[in-house]
Amino acid sequence: MAAPSAHVFPQELPAPALVALAVSLLIYLFSLLGPYSPPVMLSGIILVCGGVIQLTYGLRSQQQGHPRAAATLLPFGFFWLSLISYEIFPELGLGRHPNAITMFSYLSLWALFAAILFIGSFRRSIAVQTLYGAIMCSLLSLSMNYLRDDQIFLLLGCLCGFIASLTALYIALAQIINENRREEVFPLGHWNEQWEEDGE
């Protein structure tokens, strides 16, 4: 049986950065769900750590010649750090909560950024498409929640966010195991191989 080629299990994004992304997103979502929200200080610490980790690996990816990973991790690292000023500082008495229009505009712009990543992921893998698509739907739904009095968009945004977090953790785990086993134990659904087969 022939050994699998290296392109069967490429590194989509650094595994530690994916874990940081998943944990940051989860803590943000739980902070929006009133009865389940963690302590404010804990949320702030996790968001800071998650943002710094993603920035660190984004800079490292850029230096190693992986611009796609850098283009994802650097902006999201700044996103979590900027989110602290909107969500954490007001809870600590440092400033006021922004109004609904401000939060709608802020999250909508980040949803647009996620949409760009989603469109650009069609040549990568189904797992990465799912990750970016779920993040896009989550941020868009959460932004719409600020314009409505009901909880429909909040629940939808949290659901999509949980899907995105689980997908990020799956990609991280799959990359680690596939790399160690030197075979695709956990598939990520790469399109490159399918296109190569269709072109033969």
N, C-alpha and C positions, 0 to 999 in steps of 0.2 A: 504493500500500500504506500503510495507516494506521500511524502511529507507535505503538509500544507505550506503554501507560499506565504511570505511575510505580509502581502497585501490583504490577506484574509482577515487579519485582526489589527488594522491600523488604530493608532490612538486618536480618537476624535477630539477629546479634551482631556487635560490632566485629571486623573482620578481624584486627588485631594481637592482640586478646585470644584469639581462636580459635587463632591460631598458638601463643601462649603456653600455652594449654590443651593443645594437641596435643604440644608439646615437653615440657612438664612430665609429662604422662602417659607419654610414651615413655621418658623418663629414669627414671621410677619403675619402669616395667615391666622395663627392662633391668637395673636394680639388683636386681631379684628373681631374675633369671636368672644364677645364679652365674658361669659362665665368661664371660658377655657383659657383666657389670656394669662400668660406667665407674668411674673413681676417685671415692672418696667425696667429696672436696672439690669436684670438678667437679659431681657430682650435687647437692650442697648449694647451690652457686652458681646452678645452673640452676633449682632449685626456688624459691629465694628470688626470682630475677629473674622467673620465671613467675608466682609469687604476687603480687608487687608490681605487675606489669603488669595482671593481672586485677583487682586491687583498684582500681588507678588508673582503668581503663576502666569498672569497675563504678560508681565514684563519679561519673565523668563521664556515664555513661548515666543515672544517677538525676537529675543536675542538668539533663540535656537532656530529661527527661520520658519515659524508656524504662524503666519499672519491671521489665519482664520480663528485660531484659538485666542490669539491676542485681541482680535476685534470683538470677540464675545466676552472675554473675562474682564478686560479693562473697563469697558462701559458698565457692566453689571457690578463690578467692584465699587465704582463711583456711585452707582444707583443706591446700593445699601447704605453707604456712608451718607449720602444726601438725604436718604429717607429718615435718618435719625433726627435731623432738624425739623422734619414735618411731624413725626409721630412720637419720638422719645422725649426730646427737649421740652415740648409743651406739658407733657405729663409730669416732668420734674420741676415744673414751675419756671422754666427758662423760655420765655416767649409765649406766644399764643398759637392755638391751632389755626392752620390756614382755612380759608372758607371753601365751600363746596366747589366753586368754579376753579379755584387754584388747584385743588387736588384732582379734579377731573382733567384739567389741562396737563398737569404733571404726569399722571398715570397714562393718559392717552398718548403722549409723546413717547413714553417708554414702550407702550404697546405697539406703536408704529415702528420703533426700532426692532422689537421682537419680530414684527411682521417681515421686516427686511431680512433678518436672519433666517426666518422660516423660508422665504422665497429662495434665498441663497443656499439652503440646505438640500435642495432637490437632487443635487449630484453627490450627496454624501451617503446618508443612511436613513432608514425608516425610523430608527430610534432617535436620531438627532432631529429629524423632522417632527416627531411626536413631542420632543422636549420643547423646541422653539414654538411649535403650534400651541401647545398647552400654556406656555408662558404668555404668549400673545393673547389668547382667549381669557386667561386669568386677569391680566392687567387691564384689558379692555372692559371686562365685566366689573372689576373693582372700581374703575373710573366711572362707569355708568351708575354704580351704586350711590355715588355722591349726588346724583341728580334726581334720585327717586327716594320716596319715603319707605318703601317696602324693602324686604330682605332678599328678593329674588336674585338680583345681580350679585349680592354679597355671597349667597350660597353657591351660585354658579361659578363665581370667581374663585372661591375657596376650593370647590371641587376640581376645577381645572388646575389650580395651583398644587393640590395634592397629587394629581396625575403627573404634573411636571416634576415634582420632587421625587416621586417614586421612579420616574423615568431616568432622572439624573443619577440616582443611586444605582439603578440597574446598569446603566452605561458604565459607571465607575467600576462596579463589581465585575461586569463582563470583560472589560478591558484588562483588569488585573488577572483574572482567571485565564482568559484566552492567551495572554502574554506568557504566563507561567507554564501553562500546559502546551504552548506552541501549537494550539489548534483551536478552532472556533467552537468552544463548548457552549457558550451563550451567544446566540446570533444577534447581530445588530441590524441585519437587513441591508447590507451594502448594495447600492445600485450598480456600482462599477462592474462587478462580476456578471450581473444580469445583462448589461449592455454589451459586454464583451462576448457573451454567449449569443446574443441576438445578432451581433455583427459578423459572426463566423459563418 
